[in-house]
Amino acid sequence: MPTPLSPRSVPLCFLLLLAIASSCGKEEETTARAEVLFEREAARPVGVVGENLDLKKSSHDDWPTEILHDNAKHSLKELFHAMLDGDFDRSRAATVLAEDFAGASALQPATLEVVRETGRLQVRRESAGALAPSGEGGEGGRNAFLQQVEAMSKQFGGKHAHADFKIISVDPQDAAHFATHVLVQMHGLEGGPLLANMDWSVVWSGTPEVELPTIHSLQRNFYEEIEAPQPLFAELTEEVFGAFPFFARDFLQGSADLYRRSDRLSGNSMMGWQGLAVGDVNGDGLDDLYICQPGGLPNRLFLRQADGRATETAEAAGVAFLENSRAALLVDLDNDGDQDLVVSMGSHLVIGYNDGRGGFAGLTPVTPDGVSFVHSLTAADYDQDGDLDVYACRYNTGESGALGGGLPVPYHDADNGGRNVLLRNDGRSAADPGQAGRGIFTDVTSSVGLEQNNSKFSLASVWEDFDNDGDLDLFVANDFGRNNFYRNDDGRFTDVAEAAGLGDLAASMGATVSDYDRDGDLDLYLSNMFSSAGLRIASQEDRFKSDNEQEREAFLSHARGNFLFSNNGDGTFSDVTDEAGVSLGRWAWGARFVDFDNDSYEDLYIPNGFITGPDKDDL
Amino acid sequence: MTSQSPESETAAEADEYLAAWEALSHLIMEEGGSWSGREKNCAYLNLGNGRFANVSPTTSADYPDDARAVAVLDWDQDGRLDLVLKNRTGPRLRLLHNRSTDNNPWLRLRLRGTGASNRDAIGSLVTLTLADGKRLVQSVHGGDGYLSQSTKTLHFGLGDGSEIQGLQVRWPDGQVEEFPLPDTRKQWLLVQGSGVLSEQARPALARFAGLDPSPASLQVESSHRIVLADRLPMAEVPLPAYENAARKVGDLSGGPVLINMWGTWCVGCQKELAEFKQSAAELSAAGLRIIAISNDEADQQDLAQKRITTFGLQDAAGPATAEYLKVLALLYDELLGANAPSVLPTSLLLDDRGQLCVIYQGPVEPAQLLSDVAALRRAPATARFTGTLQEGRWLSVRVRDFAGLANGLRQAGLNDLAAYYTTFAERDAERHREAAGG
């Protein structure tokens, strides 16, 4: 029997579980003499236990249900291979059905309702209501189940058929059975035409020693089909940018390759934290792009040409900075009718004023107090004095690496991150007429009340008049713990996250706003971490000591995925994530509301993924 | 509400936590591990009833990239919102053209604040009232999402075409203004206080709709040209020679130098050397001297010396000694980090003062060398920076960790070199003091 973990070891184990996808692969050894300049000893981690830490092993030793998870995963893979690899393989599918098969509900409901039709795209789902009835058990039930599997195989199978699934909970039942909650997404043909989203509860026959457990029973909780005769998007990257001679070097290589081949002095990292800004830089009425790049590569300014391709003018415009740049804004800071540029580098900002023709002069460095890693930038006129102020999210108390300035402590509600700053634009009242009143920014973070809860690992912010009182409130998305929701009252801010219903603990990375339900107020979608491994372990109440319930819930919340908060109309929010069905991103960075199909209901796009290494082993 | 960290209560627990992070970091940075890798981007379709459907695979935008940021704009002005993605993995930039098959009307509104409102009208709230009494609400943002700023032009999808019955703007300064009703499928400029709409003609790029997808794909380059952010002095670094065992880099004064590391078993190296030979006249005219250092074992150096003669580079050539390689490895650690690949051939381009400016990993074309030598000549003699060698410019002073380098050399028993680099640490400390004073 597993012993309950001490409260102290929980964060450690949680971290390891989140990283369970990692593996310790080594590069292939070759016997021929390698074409290397010099051989080096393999670097070793310097941690106290780091040298002997086998992440996968320690995770599994602490969490035996992870073995059950791996086993169920094998069996589900078998089932989907039988369904989707060429013709239906009935005998292979039959191997995942238990001797003591007790019955399954139909995989597909008899009737589906069209819930959305837009152009040639159609969404059909089963009506909510009673649980799908279970079929019979025994041989007859097995045959009936295999017939349904075969029917789905015919519907979805083929060259590009694919099934993705996640097991989000594992609960041992008795000595011979365990229950799982499984999310399945199956699609036939590349990019459509048919997609099915399914939610199953599966009880398996099998002990941890059984590598291929078998299905004892299966309950369909949800079924949905989407038919899309053509993909929503056509990628035109090469068409628009591909002609630039620098394009392959600067944009087709991954950040890790760029990092290993750049001067460390360039302040580069392999994390890929480089963003972009959209704005009309040359005043021709068309939006252009400013692209931040890692240290040692120049940032790029792509102007949209009449033919839809881009020209690149960063060098000529004076903004081809080589510093490791993270975020940028194109906004009119001096109210002269053109788009000025703000770029974050390390703990600093640089502001360039547009000369009206797309060139930038009068570069002004802005160096707030303290050393800490700036991530996202936003601009808003918080004090309604007619010019735009700048808010910078600063992550950790250092300028380099992932966590160069210290590790988040405690993991689930860290309070040792960087200091965010609100920089008030004092350009208009500047005494120096020679500067045309430009470049005067005052750090007003403390005086306006934003020092409250201001040592989080902040990644993004968004300004919005959530409480509809005529001024802009500020939401800040924080990694490793709670977010900030600063209510603006005449230019003074108070963090009311808890009272506003936004007090959840999570690893937040982005925030986006829209009136998604068209009720007239603005709602909030947060991109967080979704971890099925985290969900699996944090949901196991008996594995946590009873005095540790709060922490367990914190970890559960950390793994739950994205949040959708519906505005109650007064700046307080209700968590509607589950009924909306939008929790699953994955390692979700800044999601964005965007109306894909002009139906006036804003849709969501979610960029995902943390670190992909050359090793193929993954969840 | 700040809670003391329970994990930091004892040093042992804090150490354990730190060690776990370090082990993870090591796994990812140095052993090629993944952490939430190959996770696909997601797309949800809003069903209009408070629910969403996960339609990711039908968008073809469900890339397994390590995505980071997404920005939204109508790149081709066809009335559908497009996406630009920034990724960690290659390709690191993607542009996705929206090909929705809907025929829903839309409206684009560009706002301009006046008076006590900011000109970009960031913070404005626009309300469209539709015939069915429903309202559409959008606001202007200056950045949102993560590391991203999307277009400030408001884009309203209008659904199945319910007629617009009202257009109201609440400007950033609080003024509320009603505007005339706009025609759909057009872009309009709304200037605060004007009370009128002016059309901004933005014809759609017709050709975009018919373009076949042209996706970017990951590219792994076999040759790399690494321009250093600051020249690295190497004058005191030993440079082994067949004829003069005590030679140092600084003995090669009087012009730019290319130190080329090669081996007799390395096919790519000899192909490169053959190209150098073909372009020997041009390279020599440009004043570039090529010093070939063979990485062969000691018992192969006779062969290496003979072979290098066939390329006409025998005069200043030499064998890579153990000490030379040890020094190079330590310099590499400082310049590129301990995990930088070390390949053959590798060439080092030094200026006429023995300062390293460019590292070429893999073969380098003679044309590139000629261009780089010319760029070096154009650079001011006093410049610390190799700005002419690449596009772009540094805004900040980059200060190399010469003290750390000296320390590493000292630990390796290379005391003379350690002393040499210590002088640069002192020089930089002086620079810092000057910078702080000025």
Interface residues (C-beta under 8 A of the other chain):
Chain A: P7 R8 S9 P11 L12 L15 L16 L18 A19 A21 S22 S23 C24 G25 K26 E27 R33 E35 V36 L37 F38 R40 A42 A43 R44 P45 V46 G47 V48 V49 G50 L53 L55 V115 R116 T118 G119 R120 L121 V123 R125 H162 D164 Q185 H187 E190 G191 G192 P193 L195 N197 E224 I226 A228 P229 Q230 P231 L232 F233 A234 E235 L236 T237 E238 E239 V240 F241 G242 F246 A248 R249 D250 F251 L252 Q253 G254 S255 A256 D257 Y259 R260 R261 S262 D263 R264 L265 S266 G267 M270 M271 G272 W273 Q274 G275 L276 A277 V278 G279 G285 L286 D287 L289 I291 C292 G295 G296 L297 P298 N299 R304 D307 G308 A314 E315 A320 F321 L322 E323 R326 A327 A328 L329 L330 V331 D332 N335 D336 G337 M345 H348 V350 L363 P365 H375 S376 L377 T378 A379 A380 D381 Q384 D385 G386 D387 L388 A402 L403 L407 V409 P410 Y411 D413 A414 D415 N416 N453 S455 L459 A460 S461 V462 W463 E464 D465 G470 L472 A477 M509 G510 A511 T512 V513 S514 D515 Y516 D517 R518 G520 D521 L522 S527 M529 S531 V576 E579 A580 G581 V582 L584 G585 R586 W587 A588 W589 G590 A591 R592 V594 D595 F596 D597 N598 D599 S600 Y601 E602 D603 L604 Y605 I606 P607 N608 G609 F610 I611 T612 G613 P614 D615 D617 D618 L619
Chain B: M1 T2 S3 S5 P6 E7 S8 E9 E13 A14 D15 E16 Y17 L18 A19 A20 W21 E22 A23 L24 S25 H26 L27 I28 M29 E30 E31 G32 G33 S34 W35 S36 G37 R38 E39 K40 N41 C42 A43 Y44 L45 N46 L47 G48 N49 G50 R51 F52 A53 N54 V55 S56 P57 T58 T59 S60 A61 P64 D65 D66 A67 R68 A69 V70 A71 V72 L73 D74 W75 D76 Q77 G79 R80 L81 L83 V84 L85 K86 N87 R88 T89 G90 P91 R92 L93 R94 L95 L96 H97 N98 R99 S100 T101 D102 N103 N104 P105 W106 G115 A116 S117 N118 R119 D120 I122 G123 L125 T127 K134 R135 L136 V137 Q138 S139 H141 G142 G143 D144 G145 Y146 L147 S148 Q149 S150 T151 K152 T153 H155 F156 G157 L158 G159 D160 R170 P172 D173 G174 Q200 R202 L205 R207 F208 L211 D212 P213 S214 P215 A216 S217 L218 Q219 V220 E221 H224 I226 V227 L228 A229 D230 M261 G263 W265 C266 G268 C269 N295 L325 L328 A329 Y332 E334 L335 L336 G337 A338 N339 A340 P341 S342 V343 L344 T346 Q361 Q390 E391 G392 R393 W394 L395 S396 R398 V399 R400
